[in-house]
Amino acid sequence: MKTKKLIGSEKKYLMQTYGRPGMVLDKSEGMKVWDLEGKQYYDFIGGIAVNALGYSHPKLVQAIKNQAEKLIHCSNLYYSEPQIILAQMLVKLSCGDKVFFANSGAEVNEGAIKLAVKYFKEQNKDKHKIIYMKNSFHGRTIGTLAVTGKYKCQKDYLPLLPKFKQAIFNDLNSVKEAIDDQVVAIIVEPIQGEGGINIASKEFIEGLRELCNKKDMLLIFDEIQCGLGRTGKVFAYQYYNVEPDILTLAKSLGGGLPIGALIAKEKIASSFKPGDHGTTFGGNPVACAAAIAYLKVLQEENLIAKCQKKGEYFKKKLEELKKKYPEYIKEIRVLGLMVGVEIKKDGPEVVKKCLKEGVLINCTAGNVLRFLPPLIVKEEEIDYLIGVLDKIFKKM
Ligand SMILES: Cc1ncc(COP(=O)(O)O)c(C=O)c1O
């Protein structure tokens, strides 16, 4: 009854930008959530790669509580300790030297675009073009839409930033063709998330680095979805032995609180001068305290190594399912706990059936079932999901 009433009010009072199923999530524990009617769900989409510690990790909750009691917000007019500690931790973990904090993925990618342009402006080079990949996703602001290789997202807002150029993911020649003397940067997700869990080849990423070095362009890695442990390494770029000039993070960083980080090498970061970029909420003390807790728990609980092992287990189970249903499953793409199963048809139908069986998953890029479970997922929970998929495929 309450569910129906709430959803009725949602239709009335919220802009209808999302198509959501008819339940209202209410409470959570570990990787499970319950709706208002008391139905339990195993969450295999994890708030779209955000709830990497699950829903209520005690250390995360405690860190948020402690900081909220001390200082909730102070803006960037003043220093605050969590922001400085978090920046130091991120610099130690990554290949970057300096950090700018914002509140979301799109915001840090906007910052990355601005920083790349400013870096060349500082050298009196007036260029603006960014090369991005087909099927990429970098956000929904006007700037980040312009580098998002999904026409479906762009079409109603054209013209965006018309100088930006699209290339083909994993096709170095297409990138070479897009280069001219106006290009400041190439932006790429080492593992495309929204694009359907597409894993960049080593040759592609190495080739991009080489091209950027040769042609005086910056390499931006968007690790908003794939970074911070999800692939079984702290950063996905570590699989390639290639360092970006600029790195963007968000999603799991705050363990569920909104925060994004734009990280860059010193010589690039220093092109931002006071007043060049800013945000009221970015680097908020509570969000930073949550992110500090997230990074600590990753290490203390050895979650990254565990994630790699669980990913292998997940992949093995999916391969068994593929053998059983070759007429349904086309391809399995897995890196750590970033898992995509491309099926031949009816992706959205499978998502609906999973929901009925108490499992939350999502379908992206047509028919790719996407699984981004919390890194704390247990093998038994993976088994449960596999059982549900088996049952669904059998009936279909
Ligand atoms: C790789 C990537 N970049 C950027 C974004 C945008 O992040 P946000 O939704 O926090 O703006 C997303 C969101 O899905 C993403 O997956």
Ligand as a Chemical Component Dictionary entry (heavy atoms), coordinates in Angstrom:
data_LIG
# 
_chem_comp.id                   LIG 
_chem_comp.type                 NON-POLYMER 
_chem_comp.pdbx_formal_charge   0 
_chem_comp.three_letter_code    LIG 
# 
loop_
_chem_comp_atom.comp_id 
_chem_comp_atom.atom_id 
_chem_comp_atom.alt_atom_id 
_chem_comp_atom.type_symbol 
_chem_comp_atom.charge 
_chem_comp_atom.model_Cartn_x 
_chem_comp_atom.model_Cartn_y 
_chem_comp_atom.model_Cartn_z 
_chem_comp_atom.pdbx_ordinal 
LIG C1 C1 C 0 32.980 5.437  -16.786 1  
LIG C2 C2 C 0 32.018 6.463  -16.284 2  
LIG N1 N1 N 0 32.340 7.754  -16.357 3  
LIG C3 C3 C 0 31.511 8.711  -15.906 4  
LIG C4 C4 C 0 30.279 8.399  -15.373 5  
LIG C5 C5 C 0 29.371 9.485  -14.870 6  
LIG O1 O1 O 0 29.352 9.458  -13.503 7  
LIG P1 P1 P 0 28.162 10.200 -12.672 8  
LIG O2 O2 O 0 26.918 9.453  -12.970 9  
LIG O3 O3 O 0 28.614 10.098 -11.251 10 
LIG O4 O4 O 0 28.136 11.590 -13.165 11 
LIG C6 C6 C 0 29.903 7.056  -15.284 12 
LIG C7 C7 C 0 28.585 6.700  -14.748 13 
LIG O5 O5 O 0 28.058 5.643  -14.965 14 
LIG C8 C8 C 0 30.789 6.070  -15.750 15 
LIG O6 O6 O 0 30.467 4.774  -15.692 16 
# 
loop_
_chem_comp_bond.comp_id 
_chem_comp_bond.atom_id_1 
_chem_comp_bond.atom_id_2 
_chem_comp_bond.value_order 
_chem_comp_bond.pdbx_ordinal 
LIG C1 C2 SING 1  
LIG C2 N1 SING 2  
LIG C2 C8 DOUB 3  
LIG N1 C3 DOUB 4  
LIG C3 C4 SING 5  
LIG C4 C5 SING 6  
LIG C4 C6 DOUB 7  
LIG C5 O1 SING 8  
LIG O1 P1 SING 9  
LIG P1 O2 DOUB 10 
LIG P1 O3 SING 11 
LIG P1 O4 SING 12 
LIG C6 C7 SING 13 
LIG C6 C8 SING 14 
LIG C7 O5 DOUB 15 
LIG C8 O6 SING 16 
# 
